[in-house]
Amino acid sequence: MGTSTYVVDGGTSGLGLEVARILSRTARVVVLGNIPEEITAVRGDLGCDAVVCDVSDPDQVRRAFDTIVERYGVIDAVAHCAAVWAGGHLEDLSVDRIRTAVRVNVLGTAFLLREALLRLREQGRGNIVYVGAVATEIPRPGIPLYRATKSFGSSLVESLAESTGSNAVKVMELHPGPMHTRLQERAGAEFLDTVFATPAQVAAEVVRLLTLEPEELYVSGQKVLRADGRW
């Protein structure tokens, strides 16, 4: 059996970077990101492959997957970790911030999952893991737009998971609680939670799902609340 190939979107920082770091120890990893300088940096840091790709552009997503398939053949799994933060009251958000959040968190999710499913169904196997947010299940004041855009991804994944028709192609989601990454910093916002998980802690569970074999089942629909309040 050859080396497995994993695609990690949003793998240049935060949770995605930690997922790519774990996988790169034993497998081939291709990171997708929209900032060329960060793509160069992750290549040097992890020694993995990396492709510049703005997920909100369907042509770039298609070309990225074409490139990966041409280089390596089969894609074993895809992790969608990229997102744009949009905290704050809706009436206080700029039109540009609203548009960017919808473009990346909604359209980008749809374009990436569409392309990934096309490839995995053609192969007859493979895993997709969408990183959502516990905020989609528990409303929190001050993040209506972020919650709405992430809820789109959750709804889409749940419907896709029901329609794959085979356990060999798994479409899964993970909803982390508060997690300190650069998500807020990129948008010029502060990280306000005092109880949170680290990206490395959450990444281990993402990797577990990504590496499930076609015949393996997985637990769905459960939440574990730790004693200190972490999800």
C-alpha positions as YAML, in Angstrom:
chain: A
units: angstrom
residues:
- id: 1
  name: MET
  ca: [0.00, 0.00, 0.00]
- id: 2
  name: GLY
  ca: [1.40, 3.40, -0.98]
- id: 3
  name: THR
  ca: [1.70, 6.59, 1.03]
- id: 4
  name: SER
  ca: [-1.63, 8.14, 1.97]
- id: 5
  name: THR
  ca: [-2.42, 11.64, 0.72]
- id: 6
  name: TYR
  ca: [-4.31, 14.16, 2.85]
- id: 7
  name: VAL
  ca: [-5.54, 17.61, 1.83]
- id: 8
  name: VAL
  ca: [-5.82, 20.21, 4.59]
- id: 9
  name: ASP
  ca: [-7.56, 23.46, 3.66]
- id: 10
  name: GLY
  ca: [-6.67, 26.28, 6.02]
- id: 11
  name: GLY
  ca: [-3.52, 24.39, 6.96]
- id: 12
  name: THR
  ca: [-1.19, 27.39, 7.25]
- id: 13
  name: SER
  ca: [-2.20, 28.35, 10.79]
- id: 14
  name: GLY
  ca: [-4.24, 27.37, 13.84]
- id: 15
  name: LEU
  ca: [-6.08, 24.07, 13.85]
- id: 16
  name: GLY
  ca: [-5.35, 23.30, 10.21]
- id: 17
  name: LEU
  ca: [-1.62, 23.69, 10.76]
- id: 18
  name: GLU
  ca: [-1.72, 21.31, 13.72]
- id: 19
  name: VAL
  ca: [-3.69, 18.76, 11.70]
- id: 20
  name: ALA
  ca: [-1.14, 19.00, 8.89]
- id: 21
  name: ARG
  ca: [1.72, 18.72, 11.39]
- id: 22
  name: ILE
  ca: [0.40, 15.46, 12.85]
- id: 23
  name: LEU
  ca: [-0.37, 13.92, 9.46]
- id: 24
  name: SER
  ca: [2.96, 14.91, 7.91]
- id: 25
  name: ARG
  ca: [4.84, 12.68, 10.35]
- id: 26
  name: THR
  ca: [3.61, 9.53, 8.60]
- id: 27
  name: ALA
  ca: [1.79, 10.59, 5.42]
- id: 28
  name: ARG
  ca: [1.83, 12.93, 2.45]
- id: 29
  name: VAL
  ca: [0.09, 16.24, 3.15]
- id: 30
  name: VAL
  ca: [-1.01, 18.96, 0.76]
- id: 31
  name: VAL
  ca: [-1.94, 22.22, 2.45]
- id: 32
  name: LEU
  ca: [-4.29, 24.72, 0.80]
- id: 33
  name: GLY
  ca: [-4.18, 28.40, 1.71]
- id: 34
  name: ASN
  ca: [-4.87, 31.73, 0.06]
- id: 35
  name: ILE
  ca: [-1.74, 33.64, 1.13]
- id: 36
  name: PRO
  ca: [1.38, 32.77, -0.92]
- id: 37
  name: GLU
  ca: [3.83, 33.76, 1.84]
- id: 38
  name: GLU
  ca: [2.10, 31.43, 4.31]
- id: 39
  name: ILE
  ca: [2.13, 28.61, 1.77]
- id: 40
  name: THR
  ca: [5.88, 29.03, 1.39]
- id: 41
  name: ALA
  ca: [6.32, 29.08, 5.17]
- id: 42
  name: VAL
  ca: [4.35, 25.88, 5.77]
- id: 43
  name: ARG
  ca: [6.34, 24.08, 3.09]
- id: 44
  name: GLY
  ca: [9.51, 24.96, 4.95]
- id: 45
  name: ASP
  ca: [8.08, 24.21, 8.39]
- id: 46
  name: LEU
  ca: [6.52, 20.83, 7.68]
- id: 47
  name: GLY
  ca: [8.30, 19.75, 4.52]
- id: 48
  name: CYS
  ca: [4.91, 19.09, 2.94]
- id: 49
  name: ASP
  ca: [3.38, 20.09, -0.37]
- id: 50
  name: ALA
  ca: [1.22, 23.21, -0.49]
- id: 51
  name: VAL
  ca: [-0.96, 24.91, -3.09]
- id: 52
  name: VAL
  ca: [-2.24, 28.48, -3.19]
- id: 53
  name: CYS
  ca: [-6.03, 28.32, -3.34]
- id: 54
  name: ASP
  ca: [-8.82, 30.74, -2.47]
- id: 55
  name: VAL
  ca: [-11.74, 28.42, -1.66]
- id: 56
  name: SER
  ca: [-14.27, 31.10, -2.53]
- id: 57
  name: ASP
  ca: [-13.14, 30.82, -6.18]
- id: 58
  name: PRO
  ca: [-14.50, 27.57, -7.68]
- id: 59
  name: ASP
  ca: [-11.97, 27.61, -10.51]
- id: 60
  name: GLN
  ca: [-9.07, 27.79, -8.07]
- id: 61
  name: VAL
  ca: [-10.55, 24.92, -6.05]
- id: 62
  name: ARG
  ca: [-10.92, 22.78, -9.16]
- id: 63
  name: ARG
  ca: [-7.40, 23.55, -10.33]
- id: 64
  name: ALA
  ca: [-5.97, 22.76, -6.90]
- id: 65
  name: PHE
  ca: [-7.60, 19.34, -6.85]
- id: 66
  name: ASP
  ca: [-6.53, 18.72, -10.45]
- id: 67
  name: THR
  ca: [-2.95, 19.47, -9.42]
- id: 68
  name: ILE
  ca: [-3.09, 17.15, -6.40]
- id: 69
  name: VAL
  ca: [-4.58, 14.26, -8.39]
- id: 70
  name: GLU
  ca: [-2.03, 14.72, -11.17]
- id: 71
  name: ARG
  ca: [0.83, 14.62, -8.67]
- id: 72
  name: TYR
  ca: [-0.32, 11.89, -6.32]
- id: 73
  name: GLY
  ca: [-3.34, 10.06, -7.71]
- id: 74
  name: VAL
  ca: [-5.73, 9.06, -4.95]
- id: 75
  name: ILE
  ca: [-6.78, 11.55, -2.26]
- id: 76
  name: ASP
  ca: [-7.42, 9.69, 0.98]
- id: 77
  name: ALA
  ca: [-9.08, 12.48, 2.95]
- id: 78
  name: VAL
  ca: [-9.84, 16.20, 3.01]
- id: 79
  name: ALA
  ca: [-10.01, 18.45, 6.08]
- id: 80
  name: HIS
  ca: [-11.82, 21.77, 5.69]
- id: 81
  name: CYS
  ca: [-10.43, 23.97, 8.47]
- id: 82
  name: ALA
  ca: [-10.48, 27.40, 6.80]
- id: 83
  name: ALA
  ca: [-12.89, 30.06, 8.05]
- id: 84
  name: VAL
  ca: [-13.23, 33.81, 8.43]
- id: 85
  name: TRP
  ca: [-14.16, 35.34, 11.79]
- id: 86
  name: ALA
  ca: [-17.13, 37.74, 11.87]
- id: 87
  name: GLY
  ca: [-17.72, 38.62, 15.51]
- id: 88
  name: GLY
  ca: [-19.72, 41.61, 16.62]
- id: 89
  name: HIS
  ca: [-23.27, 42.85, 16.28]
- id: 90
  name: LEU
  ca: [-24.60, 42.62, 12.74]
- id: 91
  name: GLU
  ca: [-25.37, 46.33, 12.57]
- id: 92
  name: ASP
  ca: [-21.75, 47.11, 13.49]
- id: 93
  name: LEU
  ca: [-20.18, 44.96, 10.78]
- id: 94
  name: SER
  ca: [-19.06, 46.54, 7.55]
- id: 95
  name: VAL
  ca: [-20.51, 45.41, 4.24]
- id: 96
  name: ASP
  ca: [-17.07, 44.12, 3.26]
- id: 97
  name: ARG
  ca: [-16.78, 42.03, 6.44]
- id: 98
  name: ILE
  ca: [-20.25, 40.54, 5.86]
- id: 99
  name: ARG
  ca: [-19.46, 39.79, 2.23]
- id: 100
  name: THR
  ca: [-16.10, 38.17, 3.09]
- id: 101
  name: ALA
  ca: [-17.61, 35.94, 5.78]
- id: 102
  name: VAL
  ca: [-20.32, 34.70, 3.44]
- id: 103
  name: ARG
  ca: [-17.87, 34.29, 0.56]
- id: 104
  name: VAL
  ca: [-15.45, 32.12, 2.55]
- id: 105
  name: ASN
  ca: [-17.59, 30.38, 5.17]
- id: 106
  name: VAL
  ca: [-20.57, 29.70, 2.91]
- id: 107
  name: LEU
  ca: [-19.51, 29.69, -0.74]
- id: 108
  name: GLY
  ca: [-16.00, 28.45, 0.02]
- id: 109
  name: THR
  ca: [-17.37, 25.53, 2.03]
- id: 110
  name: ALA
  ca: [-19.80, 24.59, -0.74]
- id: 111
  name: PHE
  ca: [-17.14, 24.79, -3.47]
- id: 112
  name: LEU
  ca: [-14.55, 22.81, -1.51]
- id: 113
  name: LEU
  ca: [-16.93, 20.05, -0.42]
- id: 114
  name: ARG
  ca: [-18.37, 19.79, -3.92]
- id: 115
  name: GLU
  ca: [-14.94, 19.26, -5.47]
- id: 116
  name: ALA
  ca: [-13.82, 16.88, -2.73]
- id: 117
  name: LEU
  ca: [-16.94, 14.75, -3.11]
- id: 118
  name: LEU
  ca: [-16.52, 14.56, -6.87]
- id: 119
  name: ARG
  ca: [-13.02, 13.14, -6.43]
- id: 120
  name: LEU
  ca: [-13.80, 10.78, -3.56]
- id: 121
  name: ARG
  ca: [-16.92, 9.35, -5.19]
- id: 122
  name: GLU
  ca: [-14.97, 8.78, -8.39]
- id: 123
  name: GLN
  ca: [-12.38, 6.86, -6.35]
- id: 124
  name: GLY
  ca: [-15.05, 5.02, -4.38]
- id: 125
  name: ARG
  ca: [-13.58, 5.89, -0.99]
- id: 126
  name: GLY
  ca: [-12.21, 8.69, 1.19]
- id: 127
  name: ASN
  ca: [-13.06, 10.90, 4.16]
- id: 128
  name: ILE
  ca: [-14.11, 14.53, 4.52]
- id: 129
  name: VAL
  ca: [-14.02, 16.36, 7.85]
- id: 130
  name: TYR
  ca: [-15.64, 19.77, 8.17]
- id: 131
  name: VAL
  ca: [-14.58, 21.83, 11.18]
- id: 132
  name: GLY
  ca: [-17.64, 23.68, 12.41]
- id: 133
  name: ALA
  ca: [-18.19, 25.39, 15.75]
- id: 134
  name: VAL
  ca: [-20.17, 24.58, 18.87]
- id: 135
  name: ALA
  ca: [-21.71, 28.03, 18.41]
- id: 136
  name: THR
  ca: [-23.93, 26.55, 15.70]
- id: 137
  name: GLU
  ca: [-25.74, 24.57, 18.39]
- id: 138
  name: ILE
  ca: [-25.56, 27.04, 21.26]
- id: 139
  name: PRO
  ca: [-26.29, 30.69, 20.40]
- id: 140
  name: ARG
  ca: [-23.78, 33.14, 21.83]
- id: 141
  name: PRO
  ca: [-24.37, 36.88, 21.93]
- id: 142
  name: GLY
  ca: [-22.26, 38.99, 19.65]
- id: 143
  name: ILE
  ca: [-21.55, 36.51, 16.84]
- id: 144
  name: PRO
  ca: [-24.79, 36.27, 14.80]
- id: 145
  name: LEU
  ca: [-23.13, 36.38, 11.39]
- id: 146
  name: TYR
  ca: [-20.33, 33.98, 12.26]
- id: 147
  name: ARG
  ca: [-22.84, 31.52, 13.71]
- id: 148
  name: ALA
  ca: [-25.09, 31.81, 10.67]
- id: 149
  name: THR
  ca: [-22.28, 31.20, 8.18]
- id: 150
  name: LYS
  ca: [-20.91, 28.22, 10.12]
- id: 151
  name: SER
  ca: [-24.43, 26.83, 10.47]
- id: 152
  name: PHE
  ca: [-24.59, 26.68, 6.67]
- id: 153
  name: GLY
  ca: [-21.62, 24.32, 6.62]
- id: 154
  name: SER
  ca: [-23.08, 22.15, 9.35]
- id: 155
  name: SER
  ca: [-26.41, 21.85, 7.56]
- id: 156
  name: LEU
  ca: [-24.70, 21.04, 4.27]
- id: 157
  name: VAL
  ca: [-22.45, 18.37, 5.80]
- id: 158
  name: GLU
  ca: [-25.32, 16.67, 7.62]
- id: 159
  name: SER
  ca: [-27.29, 16.41, 4.38]
- id: 160
  name: LEU
  ca: [-24.27, 15.19, 2.41]
- id: 161
  name: ALA
  ca: [-23.48, 12.57, 5.05]
- id: 162
  name: GLU
  ca: [-26.97, 11.13, 4.62]
- id: 163
  name: SER
  ca: [-26.64, 10.93, 0.84]
- id: 164
  name: THR
  ca: [-23.23, 9.34, 0.29]
- id: 165
  name: GLY
  ca: [-24.79, 5.88, 0.12]
- id: 166
  name: SER
  ca: [-21.64, 4.15, 1.30]
- id: 167
  name: ASN
  ca: [-19.57, 4.07, 4.47]
- id: 168
  name: ALA
  ca: [-16.52, 4.01, 2.19]
- id: 169
  name: VAL
  ca: [-17.08, 7.74, 1.55]
- id: 170
  name: LYS
  ca: [-17.51, 9.42, 4.93]
- id: 171
  name: VAL
  ca: [-18.61, 13.04, 5.34]
- id: 172
  name: MET
  ca: [-18.13, 14.12, 8.95]
- id: 173
  name: GLU
  ca: [-18.12, 17.25, 11.06]
- id: 174
  name: LEU
  ca: [-16.49, 18.30, 14.30]
- id: 175
  name: HIS
  ca: [-17.71, 21.21, 16.42]
- id: 176
  name: PRO
  ca: [-14.93, 22.51, 18.67]
- id: 177
  name: GLY
  ca: [-15.73, 24.87, 21.51]
- id: 178
  name: PRO
  ca: [-13.69, 28.04, 22.04]
- id: 179
  name: MET
  ca: [-10.20, 27.57, 20.65]
- id: 180
  name: HIS
  ca: [-7.42, 30.18, 20.62]
- id: 181
  name: THR
  ca: [-6.13, 30.51, 17.05]
- id: 182
  name: ARG
  ca: [-5.40, 33.42, 14.73]
- id: 183
  name: LEU
  ca: [-9.01, 33.45, 13.51]
- id: 184
  name: GLN
  ca: [-9.96, 36.51, 15.54]
- id: 185
  name: GLU
  ca: [-6.60, 38.22, 15.17]
- id: 186
  name: ARG
  ca: [-6.82, 38.12, 11.38]
- id: 187
  name: ALA
  ca: [-10.04, 40.15, 11.62]
- id: 188
  name: GLY
  ca: [-8.63, 42.57, 14.17]
- id: 189
  name: ALA
  ca: [-10.74, 41.15, 17.00]
- id: 190
  name: GLU
  ca: [-9.77, 39.97, 20.46]
- id: 191
  name: PHE
  ca: [-10.07, 36.40, 21.75]
- id: 192
  name: LEU
  ca: [-12.28, 36.82, 24.83]
- id: 193
  name: ASP
  ca: [-12.85, 33.29, 26.19]
- id: 194
  name: THR
  ca: [-10.97, 32.31, 29.33]
- id: 195
  name: VAL
  ca: [-11.65, 28.57, 29.05]
- id: 196
  name: PHE
  ca: [-10.64, 27.00, 25.76]
- id: 197
  name: ALA
  ca: [-8.95, 24.08, 24.03]
- id: 198
  name: THR
  ca: [-5.69, 24.35, 22.13]
- id: 199
  name: PRO
  ca: [-5.49, 23.62, 18.39]
- id: 200
  name: ALA
  ca: [-3.18, 20.67, 19.07]
- id: 201
  name: GLN
  ca: [-5.77, 19.06, 21.35]
- id: 202
  name: VAL
  ca: [-8.57, 19.37, 18.81]
- id: 203
  name: ALA
  ca: [-6.32, 18.36, 15.91]
- id: 204
  name: ALA
  ca: [-5.88, 14.86, 17.33]
- id: 205
  name: GLU
  ca: [-9.61, 14.19, 16.93]
- id: 206
  name: VAL
  ca: [-9.70, 15.65, 13.42]
- id: 207
  name: VAL
  ca: [-6.85, 13.31, 12.45]
- id: 208
  name: ARG
  ca: [-8.66, 10.32, 13.98]
- id: 209
  name: LEU
  ca: [-11.64, 10.97, 11.72]
- id: 210
  name: LEU
  ca: [-9.52, 11.65, 8.65]
- id: 211
  name: THR
  ca: [-7.69, 8.36, 8.99]
- id: 212
  name: LEU
  ca: [-10.70, 6.08, 9.45]
- id: 213
  name: GLU
  ca: [-10.67, 3.11, 7.08]
- id: 214
  name: PRO
  ca: [-13.65, 2.42, 4.77]
- id: 215
  name: GLU
  ca: [-14.85, -0.47, 6.94]
- id: 216
  name: GLU
  ca: [-14.56, 1.47, 10.21]
- id: 217
  name: LEU
  ca: [-17.55, 3.11, 11.82]
- id: 218
  name: TYR
  ca: [-17.46, 6.34, 13.77]
- id: 219
  name: VAL
  ca: [-19.38, 7.91, 16.62]
- id: 220
  name: SER
  ca: [-21.83, 10.60, 15.56]
- id: 221
  name: GLY
  ca: [-24.02, 13.03, 17.44]
- id: 222
  name: GLN
  ca: [-22.23, 13.01, 20.79]
- id: 223
  name: LYS
  ca: [-20.75, 15.83, 22.81]
- id: 224
  name: VAL
  ca: [-18.38, 15.41, 25.70]
- id: 225
  name: LEU
  ca: [-18.23, 18.21, 28.25]
- id: 226
  name: ARG
  ca: [-15.06, 18.10, 30.31]
- id: 227
  name: ALA
  ca: [-15.09, 19.04, 33.98]
- id: 228
  name: ASP
  ca: [-13.35, 22.35, 33.33]
- id: 229
  name: GLY
  ca: [-15.90, 23.43, 30.74]
- id: 230
  name: ARG
  ca: [-14.06, 22.47, 27.56]
- id: 231
  name: TRP
  ca: [-16.06, 20.72, 24.88]
...
